[in-house]
Amino acid sequence: MILYTTVPLEQLYPTDQSDFQKQLTIPCEAGSLMVEQQGDGDYRIIRLLSSDPHAYLNPAYEPGTILSSTLRY
């Protein structure tokens, strides 16, 4: 079976429900960011959700980037 989708495999085949409880979507200038809360209170960017193709070239929205714990949603 071949599955054509833009959804990450981690969401299609989850390992543990608690992994998704740490994720949230926050607004940003380019659209929305899906982030995951880290153990120290910081947030790691998982993906950018935007209709602007230029936003994906901005290194500030790169997946894996750590956002400061002062982030409020």
C-alpha positions in Angstrom: 0.0 0.0 0.0 1.3 3.5 -0.9 0.1 6.4 1.2 0.4 9.8 -0.4 0.1 12.5 2.3 1.7 15.7 3.6 1.0 14.5 7.2 4.2 13.5 9.1 4.5 9.7 9.7 4.7 10.4 13.4 1.1 11.6 13.3 -0.1 8.8 11.1 1.5 6.1 13.2 1.8 7.5 16.7 3.9 5.8 19.3 2.3 7.1 22.4 -0.6 9.5 23.0 1.3 11.5 25.6 3.7 12.6 22.8 0.8 14.6 21.2 -0.3 16.1 24.4 2.8 18.3 24.5 2.1 19.7 21.0 0.3 22.9 20.4 -0.3 25.3 17.5 0.6 29.0 18.0 0.1 31.9 15.7 3.1 33.7 14.1 3.6 36.4 11.5 3.9 33.9 8.7 0.9 31.8 9.7 1.0 29.2 12.5 3.7 27.1 14.1 3.2 23.6 15.5 5.5 23.3 18.5 6.4 20.7 21.1 7.1 21.6 24.7 10.5 20.5 25.9 11.3 19.4 29.5 12.8 22.7 30.4 9.8 24.7 29.4 11.2 25.8 26.0 9.4 24.9 22.7 10.8 23.2 19.7 9.3 23.9 16.2 7.9 20.9 14.6 6.4 22.5 11.4 5.3 25.7 9.9 1.7 26.0 8.6 1.6 28.9 6.1 0.3 29.7 2.6 3.2 32.0 2.0 6.0 30.1 0.1 8.6 32.7 1.2 7.9 31.9 4.9 9.4 28.5 4.4 12.8 30.1 3.5 12.9 32.0 6.8 15.4 30.3 9.1 13.5 31.5 12.2 10.7 29.0 11.3 13.0 26.0 10.6 11.9 22.7 12.2 14.0 21.9 15.2 14.5 25.6 16.2 14.2 26.1 19.9 12.0 29.0 21.0 12.5 30.7 24.4 10.4 29.6 27.4 9.0 33.2 27.6 6.7 32.2 24.7 3.0 32.7 25.5 0.1 31.2 23.6 
